[in-house]
Amino acid sequence: MADVTLSDIRKSYGAVKTVHGVDLDIKDGEFVVLVGPSGCGKSTLLRMIAGLETITGGTLNIGGSVVNDLDPKDRDIAMVFQSYALYPHMTVATNMGFSLEHRGASKAEIAERVKWAAGILGLTSLLDRYPRQLSGGQRQRVAMGRAIVRNPQVFLFDEPLSNLDAKLRVVMRGEIKALHQKLKTTTIYVTHDQVEAMTMADRIVVLNGGRVEQIGAPLDLYDRPANQFVAGFIGSPSMNFLEGKITEAGFQTSGGVLPLPKLINTEMGQTAVYGIRPEHFRLSDHPSHASVPAEIVLIEPMGPETQVTMKFGETQVTGVFRERINGAPGEVIHVSPEVGSIHLFSKDGDTRLN
Amino acid sequence: MRADISPRAKVALYGVMCVLLIPFVFPTWWMVTSSIKPISDIFAFPPQLVPQSYDWTTYSKVFELQPFVRQYWNSAYIAAVVTIGTMIISSMAGYAFARIRFPYANAIFMIVLLGLLIPSEVTIVPLFQMFLKAGMVNTHWPLILVPIFGAPSVFATFVMRQFFVTLPAELEEAARVDGLGRFKIFTRIALPLAKPALASVAIFTFLHSWNLFLEPIVFLSSAEMFTLPQALTQYTDAYGGPMWNIQLAAATLTALPVLIVFIIAQKQFVEGLAHTGLKG
């Protein structure tokens, strides 16, 4: 177990810069998730931490020592790959004990560690099988077993659940989280799935275009996104954005006037982006000064909640309601945004205004 | 689908297949049966498909007229050394071309591949002069060194490279994280996974060396050093005419190991040859 510190970490391929100076302090035992859209540099960052990619600039510190120029094997890390990367010609037991074998462990020690890891992951009955004889979830578990068997300082996960079906993904998500709680090893986990990030992380790092957009606890990111990108990325269905002007009466959009929260550094008449999450709309029985009319486009009943796509002036927005809605497309309903859950961003989306 | 074929169509299909079989099976049948016929029966008209009389002495004469055991050994050990040498060199070179990033790797690979375009007949005279100067004529060195560093090895390198290119990079990265260096990744991860490609390289290299004809007749001059294909030409009478039945007996013995291996490992043979894109 160890701290991991990234100071101004950069990566370029020739003239193409992919990571533009990332600073990140990961505390011992923390579970940090790097999340972002495809091509945001999250996997590159992880691979630089692993030592599989060279670091163009900056300093990487694991457990108090600079490891920029160390080989992966000397960094005392273990990595779980997206494709699991199990050695097809070795049994589960050999796969799991392989790294120990190459670090000079005795046969008895290897057997003991493999047995311990297999016990934790429920693999004891599968130790003599080959990877091809295992299901996707079992392979995933073997890949984790290979990582934990060595008791490394840091676990690195590179989108480990993306090859599993939706149901198994939820199960394995829980298992990885439970494993972390049991072993308390510093973990850096890469995913493009914000639900995975929200449910697993102690802290989330949102990356975009090779830059850190925001670092924070999952609910901090959800409640107070620093900019429009983070606001749109975290949360599913994603946040609605409406363009308009800040006026005395409220936020003037093409669909009507919306209530405004307490603002900082704003001027009357300033153009801005109004953000409201689908779950932060409330249904109003009657028109009122706090509600705005919206035309129903699509109703999707999900069971516990109802997702409604609505037209709000020229803009289409999504609302999620606990109530069951008996409306039809074309009908008008009245909805009001929760004032305490409104996010206001500058026109370019880079700055939060409330 | 097969159940849909009517019995009549099935009979017709088998008939066609039997006819197509004749050009493949007949030469072998003729070689084996003629090896135990008296020489006059080989040229009898109408031809005797089944021998009327047997002359087993042809097989003992094979060993009396030539140092056949010695020649058999020559062919076997040369083919074995060439096969093992080619497997070592082509797997390492193929891995390097596929996996190690070095300047002009693709250009160098293309230049290496160009070696395949030069017919062996073109290089045989300069090679002879080279080996003559090195004092290696009438030794087995040319028959070992030329294939290991020549066209057969280039082709084998190509086959191995194409295999290693398809090997997932994550496997090697996992091995790096597990603590392996480049050479151990090659021996412990890449090579064991390359068994199908290595098997096909072994098959065609062995066959090529076993059947090599031009090089032995250029480089070897004494009967003790001969390999089998060359030895077959030596069963002649006092006037230089071929002793057909003895020659065919020797040919049968020459083809025997390949036939036996083929029958035992028929499936692997076909898969191996399919893997290389070579025809049988």
Contacts between the chains, C-beta under 8 A, distances in Angstrom:
chain1	res1	chain2	res2	distance
A	50	B	173	7.9
A	50	B	177	6.4
A	51	B	176	7.6
A	51	B	177	7.8
A	52	B	173	5.2
A	52	B	176	6.7
A	52	B	177	7.6
A	71	B	176	7.2
A	72	B	173	7.8
A	72	B	176	4.8
A	72	B	177	4.6
A	73	B	176	6.7
A	73	B	177	6.9
A	73	B	178	7.2
A	73	B	179	3.8
A	73	B	180	7.4
A	77	B	177	6.8
A	78	B	177	6.6
A	79	B	173	7.6
A	79	B	174	7.1
A	79	B	177	4.9
A	81	B	170	4.7
A	81	B	173	7.0
A	81	B	174	6.1
A	82	B	170	7.4
A	83	B	168	6.3
A	83	B	170	5.2
A	85	B	168	6.9
A	85	B	170	4.0
A	85	B	171	5.2
A	85	B	173	6.8
A	85	B	174	3.8
A	86	B	174	7.9
A	87	B	171	6.7
A	87	B	174	7.6
A	87	B	175	7.8
A	87	B	189	6.2
A	88	B	193	6.4
A	89	B	192	4.6
A	89	B	193	5.9
A	98	B	178	5.5
A	99	B	177	7.6
A	99	B	178	3.8
A	99	B	179	5.5
A	102	B	178	6.1
A	102	B	179	4.2
A	102	B	180	6.0
A	102	B	184	7.4
A	103	B	179	5.6
A	146	B	174	7.8
A	146	B	178	7.7
